[in-house]
Amino acid sequence: MAGQRTQQRVRDFCERFGMRVPVVEAPMAGACPPELAIAVAEAGGMGASGVVLDQPDRIRSWVERFRAGTSGPCQLNVWVPDEPVEDPERQRAAEQFLAGFGEPGEPGPPAPVFAEQCEAMLQARPEVVSSIMGLFPPDYVERLHRAGIAWFACVTTLADALAAQEAGADAVVAQGIEAGGHRGSFDPQADERRGVGLFALLPALADQLRIPVIAAGGIADGRGVAAALTLGASAVQVGTALLRTPEAGIDPDWSAALEGLPPEAPVTTRAYSGRLARTVPTPFVTAWTRDDAPEPAPYPVQRRLVGQYRRGEAPGIDRVNCMAGQSAGLAQAAPAGEVVQRMWADAQDLLA
């Protein structure tokens, strides 16, 4: 009976969102070209793009390119802005520390405006718009639903999941501490002390929510998919597992660093943006753990400072944010469609 309930839950989710396979591409900012999303959608899953750094015209262009390549579903994801934190001393200390890595380049362009990004996503009409780091305001949720667009809310705790459900989310993405990239915590200061593993988080959410749960964090093969679905998820969201595919097109040094990476190797750091993220322990990341290293500047100041450094003399692997989840060593250098299809085929064998 339990197996039948699992299968029905997965079927219901896939039918609702136009999928054949319960695998959602993680919306990884800077690593989600349309080609990767198209490959995932064509394999039966849901493609995605993280648009936190994108101006409205780039959001529209991405969706146009995606629609030209597939009739499958896609998700656009944006960060809900933090309350600004002014800390001139931390900023100065971070600037001085970054100077030790080389001369900075020119300041970058202005950051996108959140309200304009939200409007562009609404106009682009993806199947799903998702949030991370917080919840959308009620009027925007209402506008999404009137347009027939679902809202997925990324959560890291049961309390956040219940708040998302109350606010009108159509599903939650349960992000375990194993996940690569930035933590989706509503409270950025609580990240280090409140990290919950996916397989502890999933049953709690599945038992108490009325809406579907999508599992994210440390899932990179059919075993992880089957386990997540058995624990109550309706689908999985995978990111690191797709980074070594040719469609992702990430920096070659970043891709090479993922090969055979043991699960204990990826570390959490605020060095990239001021927000906690799980990454490869590159020389840049490791330098911020030295005794003489300052605390990174608050988000988004640290992100801006690091971006300016990279426009200067950033070397090798530290040209990019080398994100990695704890199952990075399972990522395959194979076409994305094959990765998704193999993942689901292996999961079905286990679930059967």
MIBATI-412704 format. One record per residue (C-alpha): chain; x, y, z. Coordinates in nm, 4 decimals, always signed. Example, Ala and Ser with C-alpha at 12.3 -4.5 7.8 and 13.67 -1.06 7.14 Angstrom:
2
<rec "A"; <+1.2300; -0.4500; +0.7800>>
<rec "A"; <+1.3670; -0.1060; +0.7140>>
This chain:
352
<rec "A"; <+0.0000; +0.0000; +0.0000>>
<rec "A"; <+0.2817; +0.2435; +0.0888>>
<rec "A"; <+0.4393; +0.1866; -0.2505>>
<rec "A"; <+0.1100; +0.2544; -0.4256>>
<rec "A"; <+0.0642; +0.5785; -0.2333>>
<rec "A"; <+0.4131; +0.6873; -0.3318>>
<rec "A"; <+0.3502; +0.6119; -0.6977>>
<rec "A"; <+0.0182; +0.7955; -0.6945>>
<rec "A"; <+0.1725; +1.0991; -0.5248>>
<rec "A"; <+0.4434; +1.1146; -0.7909>>
<rec "A"; <+0.1937; +1.0685; -1.0754>>
<rec "A"; <-0.0294; +1.3449; -0.9427>>
<rec "A"; <+0.2636; +1.5867; -0.9223>>
<rec "A"; <+0.3920; +1.5042; -1.2699>>
<rec "A"; <+0.0474; +1.5358; -1.4265>>
<rec "A"; <-0.0110; +1.8714; -1.2594>>
<rec "A"; <+0.3151; +2.0214; -1.3883>>
<rec "A"; <+0.3406; +1.8569; -1.7290>>
<rec "A"; <+0.6263; +1.6221; -1.6432>>
<rec "A"; <+0.6915; +1.2570; -1.7218>>
<rec "A"; <+0.9756; +1.2222; -1.4710>>
<rec "A"; <+0.9707; +1.3668; -1.1143>>
<rec "A"; <+1.3076; +1.5396; -1.1533>>
<rec "A"; <+1.3329; +1.9196; -1.1343>>
<rec "A"; <+1.6532; +2.0971; -1.2357>>
<rec "A"; <+1.7822; +2.3141; -0.9516>>
<rec "A"; <+1.7772; +2.6837; -1.0493>>
<rec "A"; <+2.1499; +2.7500; -1.0147>>
<rec "A"; <+2.2357; +3.1134; -1.0904>>
<rec "A"; <+2.5194; +3.1241; -1.3416>>
<rec "A"; <+2.4988; +2.7521; -1.4243>>
<rec "A"; <+2.1563; +2.7137; -1.5883>>
<rec "A"; <+2.1895; +2.7946; -1.9579>>
<rec "A"; <+1.8759; +2.7278; -2.1632>>
<rec "A"; <+2.0475; +2.4266; -2.3216>>
<rec "A"; <+2.0638; +2.2477; -1.9853>>
<rec "A"; <+1.7023; +2.3290; -1.8995>>
<rec "A"; <+1.5891; +2.2130; -2.2434>>
<rec "A"; <+1.7715; +1.8821; -2.2042>>
<rec "A"; <+1.6111; +1.8202; -1.8644>>
<rec "A"; <+1.2635; +1.9086; -1.9933>>
<rec "A"; <+1.3040; +1.6938; -2.3030>>
<rec "A"; <+1.3979; +1.4024; -2.0756>>
<rec "A"; <+1.0629; +1.4475; -1.8996>>
<rec "A"; <+1.1652; +1.6690; -1.6081>>
<rec "A"; <+1.1373; +2.0418; -1.5394>>
<rec "A"; <+1.4051; +2.2878; -1.6514>>
<rec "A"; <+1.5034; +2.5895; -1.4449>>
<rec "A"; <+1.6975; +2.9110; -1.4204>>
<rec "A"; <+1.8151; +3.1097; -1.1196>>
<rec "A"; <+1.7626; +3.4760; -1.2093>>
<rec "A"; <+1.8940; +3.6522; -0.8966>>
<rec "A"; <+2.1656; +3.8256; -1.1028>>
<rec "A"; <+1.9542; +3.8804; -1.4172>>
<rec "A"; <+1.8050; +4.2022; -1.5473>>
<rec "A"; <+1.4486; +4.1771; -1.6892>>
<rec "A"; <+1.5624; +4.1585; -2.0526>>
<rec "A"; <+1.7861; +3.8619; -1.9743>>
<rec "A"; <+1.4987; +3.6848; -1.7981>>
<rec "A"; <+1.2786; +3.7303; -2.1029>>
<rec "A"; <+1.5551; +3.6166; -2.3383>>
<rec "A"; <+1.6198; +3.2996; -2.1368>>
<rec "A"; <+1.2540; +3.1968; -2.1479>>
<rec "A"; <+1.2321; +3.2688; -2.5212>>
<rec "A"; <+1.5326; +3.0461; -2.5891>>
<rec "A"; <+1.3881; +2.7746; -2.3646>>
<rec "A"; <+1.0486; +2.7838; -2.5405>>
<rec "A"; <+1.2219; +2.7626; -2.8792>>
<rec "A"; <+1.3846; +2.4335; -2.7766>>
<rec "A"; <+1.1095; +2.2451; -2.5932>>
<rec "A"; <+0.7423; +2.2413; -2.4989>>
<rec "A"; <+0.8312; +2.1127; -2.1517>>
<rec "A"; <+0.7869; +2.3034; -1.8228>>
<rec "A"; <+1.0311; +2.5425; -1.6590>>
<rec "A"; <+1.0859; +2.7203; -1.3284>>
<rec "A"; <+1.2321; +3.0659; -1.2683>>
<rec "A"; <+1.3781; +3.1330; -0.9249>>
<rec "A"; <+1.4653; +3.4593; -0.7512>>
<rec "A"; <+1.6032; +3.5541; -0.4106>>
<rec "A"; <+1.3780; +3.7497; -0.1765>>
<rec "A"; <+1.5973; +4.0441; -0.0660>>
<rec "A"; <+1.7391; +4.0571; +0.2851>>
<rec "A"; <+1.6903; +4.3604; +0.5029>>
<rec "A"; <+1.9999; +4.5744; +0.4370>>
<rec "A"; <+2.2779; +4.5431; +0.6946>>
<rec "A"; <+2.5156; +4.8370; +0.7255>>
<rec "A"; <+2.8536; +4.7368; +0.8684>>
<rec "A"; <+3.1286; +4.9683; +0.7385>>
<rec "A"; <+3.3989; +4.8043; +0.9529>>
<rec "A"; <+3.3287; +4.4552; +0.8107>>
<rec "A"; <+3.3194; +4.5994; +0.4602>>
<rec "A"; <+3.6560; +4.7712; +0.5030>>
<rec "A"; <+3.8113; +4.4568; +0.6495>>
<rec "A"; <+3.6787; +4.2453; +0.3601>>
<rec "A"; <+3.8094; +4.4957; +0.1047>>
<rec "A"; <+4.1538; +4.4935; +0.2632>>
<rec "A"; <+4.1623; +4.1133; +0.2734>>
<rec "A"; <+4.0523; +4.0871; -0.0905>>
<rec "A"; <+4.3342; +4.3226; -0.1878>>
<rec "A"; <+4.5718; +4.0420; -0.0965>>
<rec "A"; <+4.4421; +3.8403; -0.3908>>
<rec "A"; <+4.5267; +4.1046; -0.6542>>
<rec "A"; <+4.4090; +4.4331; -0.7953>>
<rec "A"; <+4.0300; +4.4671; -0.8226>>
<rec "A"; <+3.8658; +4.5449; -1.1543>>
<rec "A"; <+3.6093; +4.8093; -1.2324>>
<rec "A"; <+3.2830; +4.8156; -1.0337>>
<rec "A"; <+3.0126; +4.6058; -1.1908>>
<rec "A"; <+2.6766; +4.7176; -1.3279>>
<rec "A"; <+2.3932; +4.8011; -1.0884>>
<rec "A"; <+2.2237; +4.5041; -0.9265>>
<rec "A"; <+1.8820; +4.4055; -1.0674>>
<rec "A"; <+1.5753; +4.5515; -0.8978>>
<rec "A"; <+1.3711; +4.2781; -0.7276>>
<rec "A"; <+1.0320; +4.4250; -0.8226>>
<rec "A"; <+1.1373; +4.4496; -1.1874>>
<rec "A"; <+1.2603; +4.0899; -1.1845>>
<rec "A"; <+0.9272; +3.9768; -1.0395>>
<rec "A"; <+0.7386; +4.1630; -1.3117>>
<rec "A"; <+0.9572; +4.0107; -1.5837>>
<rec "A"; <+0.8989; +3.6603; -1.4515>>
<rec "A"; <+0.5257; +3.7183; -1.4435>>
<rec "A"; <+0.5284; +3.8404; -1.8034>>
<rec "A"; <+0.7482; +3.5496; -1.9187>>
<rec "A"; <+0.4820; +3.2996; -1.8015>>
<rec "A"; <+0.6897; +3.0011; -1.6874>>
<rec "A"; <+0.4988; +2.7127; -1.5347>>
<rec "A"; <+0.6592; +2.7872; -1.1977>>
<rec "A"; <+0.8098; +3.0899; -1.0240>>
<rec "A"; <+1.0000; +3.0016; -0.7087>>
<rec "A"; <+1.1401; +3.1916; -0.4131>>
<rec "A"; <+1.4420; +3.1384; -0.1933>>
<rec "A"; <+1.5523; +3.3222; +0.1234>>
<rec "A"; <+1.1951; +3.4185; +0.2110>>
<rec "A"; <+0.8371; +3.4471; +0.0867>>
<rec "A"; <+0.6771; +3.6512; -0.1871>>
<rec "A"; <+0.4394; +3.9301; -0.0818>>
<rec "A"; <+0.0686; +3.8344; -0.0920>>
<rec "A"; <-0.0189; +4.0581; -0.3877>>
<rec "A"; <+0.2493; +3.8970; -0.6042>>
<rec "A"; <+0.1332; +3.5475; -0.5074>>
<rec "A"; <-0.2200; +3.6454; -0.6090>>
<rec "A"; <-0.0976; +3.7782; -0.9444>>
<rec "A"; <+0.0992; +3.4585; -1.0109>>
<rec "A"; <-0.2027; +3.2433; -0.9421>>
<rec "A"; <-0.4307; +3.4601; -1.1556>>
<rec "A"; <-0.1836; +3.4076; -1.4412>>
<rec "A"; <-0.1881; +3.0307; -1.3900>>
<rec "A"; <+0.1693; +3.0240; -1.2566>>
<rec "A"; <+0.2524; +2.8021; -0.9590>>
<rec "A"; <+0.4719; +2.9165; -0.6709>>
<rec "A"; <+0.7387; +2.6868; -0.5232>>
<rec "A"; <+0.8963; +2.8131; -0.1983>>
<rec "A"; <+1.2406; +2.6915; -0.0947>>
<rec "A"; <+1.2497; +2.6102; +0.2786>>
<rec "A"; <+1.5044; +2.4691; +0.5227>>
<rec "A"; <+1.2899; +2.4182; +0.8357>>
<rec "A"; <+0.9425; +2.2959; +0.9251>>
<rec "A"; <+0.8480; +2.6419; +1.0543>>
<rec "A"; <+0.9407; +2.8019; +0.7221>>
<rec "A"; <+0.7499; +2.5337; +0.5317>>
<rec "A"; <+0.4334; +2.5928; +0.7334>>
<rec "A"; <+0.4683; +2.9680; +0.6754>>
<rec "A"; <+0.5032; +2.9091; +0.3001>>
<rec "A"; <+0.1936; +2.6899; +0.2929>>
<rec "A"; <-0.0043; +2.9536; +0.4816>>
<rec "A"; <+0.1170; +3.2189; +0.2354>>
<rec "A"; <-0.0207; +3.0249; -0.0610>>
<rec "A"; <+0.2742; +2.8227; -0.1923>>
<rec "A"; <+0.1736; +2.5432; -0.4296>>
<rec "A"; <+0.4708; +2.3293; -0.3198>>
<rec "A"; <+0.7814; +2.3619; -0.1060>>
<rec "A"; <+1.1355; +2.2690; -0.1992>>
<rec "A"; <+1.2846; +2.1079; +0.1116>>
<rec "A"; <+1.6547; +2.1969; +0.1019>>
<rec "A"; <+1.8728; +1.9814; +0.3235>>
<rec "A"; <+2.2096; +2.0924; +0.4580>>
<rec "A"; <+2.3722; +1.8531; +0.2067>>
<rec "A"; <+2.2764; +2.0791; -0.0828>>
<rec "A"; <+2.5299; +2.2668; -0.2905>>
<rec "A"; <+2.5023; +2.6401; -0.3403>>
<rec "A"; <+2.3352; +2.8916; -0.1128>>
<rec "A"; <+2.1206; +2.7963; +0.1837>>
<rec "A"; <+1.7588; +2.9010; +0.1481>>
<rec "A"; <+1.7139; +3.0009; +0.5115>>
<rec "A"; <+1.4655; +3.2759; +0.5966>>
<rec "A"; <+1.7003; +3.3791; +0.8791>>
<rec "A"; <+2.0552; +3.4148; +0.7406>>
<rec "A"; <+2.2073; +3.4485; +1.0871>>
<rec "A"; <+2.0721; +3.1089; +1.1970>>
<rec "A"; <+2.2259; +2.9026; +0.9162>>
<rec "A"; <+2.5278; +2.7652; +1.1016>>
<rec "A"; <+2.3300; +2.6504; +1.4048>>
<rec "A"; <+2.0133; +2.5285; +1.2327>>
<rec "A"; <+2.1232; +2.3046; +0.9467>>
<rec "A"; <+1.8848; +2.0096; +0.9008>>
<rec "A"; <+1.9689; +1.7043; +0.6899>>
<rec "A"; <+1.7264; +1.6281; +0.4084>>
<rec "A"; <+1.6212; +1.2876; +0.5365>>
<rec "A"; <+1.5326; +1.4342; +0.8758>>
<rec "A"; <+1.3511; +1.7297; +0.7201>>
<rec "A"; <+1.1466; +1.5353; +0.4635>>
<rec "A"; <+0.9303; +1.3179; +0.6910>>
<rec "A"; <+0.8480; +1.6142; +0.9154>>
<rec "A"; <+0.7277; +1.8175; +0.6175>>
<rec "A"; <+0.5433; +1.5280; +0.4549>>
<rec "A"; <+0.3576; +1.4548; +0.7794>>
<rec "A"; <+0.2455; +1.8129; +0.8451>>
<rec "A"; <+0.1944; +1.9817; +0.5076>>
<rec "A"; <-0.1050; +1.9640; +0.2751>>
<rec "A"; <+0.0985; +2.0686; -0.0301>>
<rec "A"; <+0.3610; +1.8675; -0.2224>>
<rec "A"; <+0.7212; +1.8522; -0.1044>>
<rec "A"; <+1.0137; +1.8529; -0.3489>>
<rec "A"; <+1.3355; +1.7088; -0.2027>>
<rec "A"; <+1.6679; +1.8847; -0.2605>>
<rec "A"; <+2.0163; +1.8212; -0.1252>>
<rec "A"; <+2.2568; +1.5335; -0.1806>>
<rec "A"; <+2.0451; +1.3595; -0.4481>>
<rec "A"; <+2.2578; +1.2535; -0.7429>>
<rec "A"; <+2.1410; +0.9073; -0.8515>>
<rec "A"; <+1.8432; +0.6734; -0.8490>>
<rec "A"; <+1.9084; +0.5632; -0.4921>>
<rec "A"; <+1.8654; +0.9175; -0.3657>>
<rec "A"; <+1.5515; +0.9685; -0.5747>>
<rec "A"; <+1.3906; +0.6482; -0.4469>>
<rec "A"; <+1.4764; +0.7306; -0.0851>>
<rec "A"; <+1.3353; +1.0832; -0.1093>>
<rec "A"; <+1.0107; +0.9669; -0.2677>>
<rec "A"; <+0.9736; +0.6919; -0.0089>>
<rec "A"; <+1.0097; +0.9507; +0.2690>>
<rec "A"; <+0.7219; +1.1566; +0.1321>>
<rec "A"; <+0.8548; +1.3756; -0.1492>>
<rec "A"; <+0.6506; +1.4133; -0.4670>>
<rec "A"; <+0.9589; +1.4958; -0.6754>>
<rec "A"; <+1.3279; +1.5744; -0.6375>>
<rec "A"; <+1.5323; +1.8792; -0.7343>>
<rec "A"; <+1.8904; +1.8155; -0.8442>>
<rec "A"; <+2.1689; +2.0609; -0.9168>>
<rec "A"; <+2.5216; +1.9357; -0.8515>>
<rec "A"; <+2.4340; +1.6096; -1.0291>>
<rec "A"; <+2.3920; +1.8082; -1.3533>>
<rec "A"; <+2.6948; +2.0383; -1.3278>>
<rec "A"; <+2.9358; +1.8091; -1.5160>>
<rec "A"; <+2.6997; +1.7606; -1.8104>>
<rec "A"; <+2.8104; +1.9240; -2.1368>>
<rec "A"; <+2.4918; +2.1326; -2.1463>>
<rec "A"; <+2.5804; +2.3031; -1.8172>>
<rec "A"; <+2.8999; +2.4394; -1.9698>>
<rec "A"; <+3.0598; +2.5372; -1.6382>>
<rec "A"; <+3.4238; +2.6416; -1.5986>>
<rec "A"; <+3.6445; +2.3368; -1.6760>>
<rec "A"; <+3.8376; +2.3758; -1.3492>>
<rec "A"; <+3.5119; +2.3726; -1.1538>>
<rec "A"; <+3.3942; +2.0601; -1.3366>>
<rec "A"; <+3.7248; +1.8826; -1.2763>>
<rec "A"; <+3.7116; +1.9685; -0.9047>>
<rec "A"; <+3.3814; +1.7783; -0.8714>>
<rec "A"; <+3.5149; +1.4509; -1.0095>>
<rec "A"; <+3.5459; +1.1972; -0.7299>>
<rec "A"; <+3.4953; +1.4638; -0.4615>>
<rec "A"; <+3.4326; +1.2814; -0.1299>>
<rec "A"; <+3.1166; +1.3778; +0.0601>>
<rec "A"; <+3.3090; +1.5352; +0.3469>>
<rec "A"; <+3.5040; +1.7697; +0.1164>>
<rec "A"; <+3.2482; +2.0417; +0.0253>>
<rec "A"; <+3.2458; +2.3151; +0.2890>>
<rec "A"; <+3.0067; +2.5906; +0.3898>>
<rec "A"; <+3.1273; +2.9486; +0.3535>>
<rec "A"; <+3.0065; +3.3066; +0.3403>>
<rec "A"; <+3.3120; +3.4118; +0.1387>>
<rec "A"; <+3.1327; +3.4302; -0.1964>>
<rec "A"; <+2.8356; +3.6480; -0.1102>>
<rec "A"; <+2.7920; +3.7000; +0.2631>>
<rec "A"; <+2.5227; +3.4306; +0.2591>>
<rec "A"; <+2.6059; +3.0728; +0.3609>>
<rec "A"; <+2.6803; +2.8415; +0.0666>>
<rec "A"; <+2.8255; +2.4927; +0.0209>>
<rec "A"; <+3.1204; +2.4849; -0.2180>>
<rec "A"; <+3.4423; +2.3178; -0.3267>>
<rec "A"; <+3.7221; +2.4165; -0.0822>>
<rec "A"; <+3.9128; +2.6259; -0.3364>>
<rec "A"; <+4.2171; +2.8369; -0.2383>>
<rec "A"; <+3.9956; +3.1468; -0.2198>>
<rec "A"; <+3.7393; +2.9791; +0.0057>>
<rec "A"; <+4.0049; +2.8230; +0.2280>>
<rec "A"; <+4.1823; +3.1584; +0.2703>>
<rec "A"; <+3.8755; +3.2959; +0.4516>>
<rec "A"; <+3.9229; +3.0327; +0.7249>>
<rec "A"; <+4.2729; +3.1514; +0.8179>>
<rec "A"; <+4.3303; +3.3008; +1.1612>>
<rec "A"; <+4.4029; +3.6402; +1.0064>>
<rec "A"; <+4.0949; +3.6381; +0.7841>>
<rec "A"; <+3.8091; +3.8779; +0.8640>>
<rec "A"; <+3.4417; +3.7937; +0.8696>>
<rec "A"; <+3.3003; +3.8381; +0.5175>>
<rec "A"; <+3.0972; +4.1536; +0.4601>>
<rec "A"; <+2.7173; +4.1212; +0.4847>>
<rec "A"; <+2.5123; +4.0144; +0.1825>>
<rec "A"; <+2.4999; +4.1605; -0.0816>>
<rec "A"; <+2.8100; +4.3742; -0.0165>>
<rec "A"; <+3.0407; +4.0707; -0.0101>>
<rec "A"; <+2.8979; +3.9500; -0.3417>>
<rec "A"; <+2.9682; +4.2890; -0.4998>>
<rec "A"; <+3.3230; +4.3031; -0.3621>>
<rec "A"; <+3.4039; +3.9509; -0.4832>>
<rec "A"; <+3.2612; +4.0326; -0.8253>>
<rec "A"; <+3.4884; +4.3359; -0.8512>>
<rec "A"; <+3.7910; +4.1246; -0.7525>>
<rec "A"; <+3.7056; +3.8753; -1.0259>>
<rec "A"; <+3.6947; +4.1497; -1.2851>>
<rec "A"; <+4.0562; +4.2154; -1.1873>>
<rec "A"; <+4.3132; +3.9418; -1.1339>>
<rec "A"; <+4.1218; +3.6357; -1.0066>>
<rec "A"; <+4.3145; +3.3223; -1.1074>>
<rec "A"; <+4.2075; +2.9764; -1.2237>>
<rec "A"; <+3.9325; +2.8021; -1.0352>>
<rec "A"; <+3.8538; +3.1118; -0.8288>>
<rec "A"; <+3.7120; +3.2905; -1.1316>>
<rec "A"; <+3.3724; +3.1463; -1.0367>>
<rec "A"; <+3.1681; +3.0322; -0.7365>>
<rec "A"; <+3.2547; +2.6615; -0.7296>>
<rec "A"; <+2.9373; +2.5328; -0.5674>>
<rec "A"; <+2.9129; +2.1642; -0.4768>>
<rec "A"; <+2.6727; +1.9504; -0.2781>>
<rec "A"; <+2.7855; +1.6587; -0.0647>>
<rec "A"; <+2.7096; +1.4065; -0.3420>>
<rec "A"; <+2.9257; +1.5887; -0.5980>>
<rec "A"; <+3.1422; +1.2805; -0.6455>>
<rec "A"; <+2.8436; +1.1043; -0.8050>>
<rec "A"; <+2.8018; +1.3693; -1.0772>>
<rec "A"; <+2.8585; +1.2233; -1.4235>>
<rec "A"; <+3.0165; +1.3871; -1.7283>>
<rec "A"; <+2.7317; +1.2650; -1.9492>>
<rec "A"; <+2.4481; +1.4333; -2.1418>>
<rec "A"; <+2.1899; +1.5817; -1.9077>>
<rec "A"; <+1.9023; +1.3912; -2.0631>>
<rec "A"; <+2.0812; +1.0619; -2.0032>>
<rec "A"; <+2.1557; +1.1583; -1.6417>>
<rec "A"; <+1.7894; +1.2366; -1.5712>>
<rec "A"; <+1.6544; +0.9278; -1.7474>>
<rec "A"; <+1.9052; +0.6947; -1.5790>>
<rec "A"; <+1.8286; +0.8484; -1.2409>>
<rec "A"; <+1.4574; +0.7836; -1.2808>>
<rec "A"; <+1.4990; +0.4349; -1.4294>>
<rec "A"; <+1.7196; +0.3272; -1.1390>>
<rec "A"; <+1.4753; +0.4799; -0.8887>>
<rec "A"; <+1.1829; +0.2939; -1.0449>>
<rec "A"; <+1.3685; -0.0351; -1.0133>>
<rec "A"; <+1.4231; +0.0290; -0.6433>>
<rec "A"; <+1.0678; +0.1467; -0.5799>>
<rec "A"; <+0.9258; -0.1566; -0.7544>>
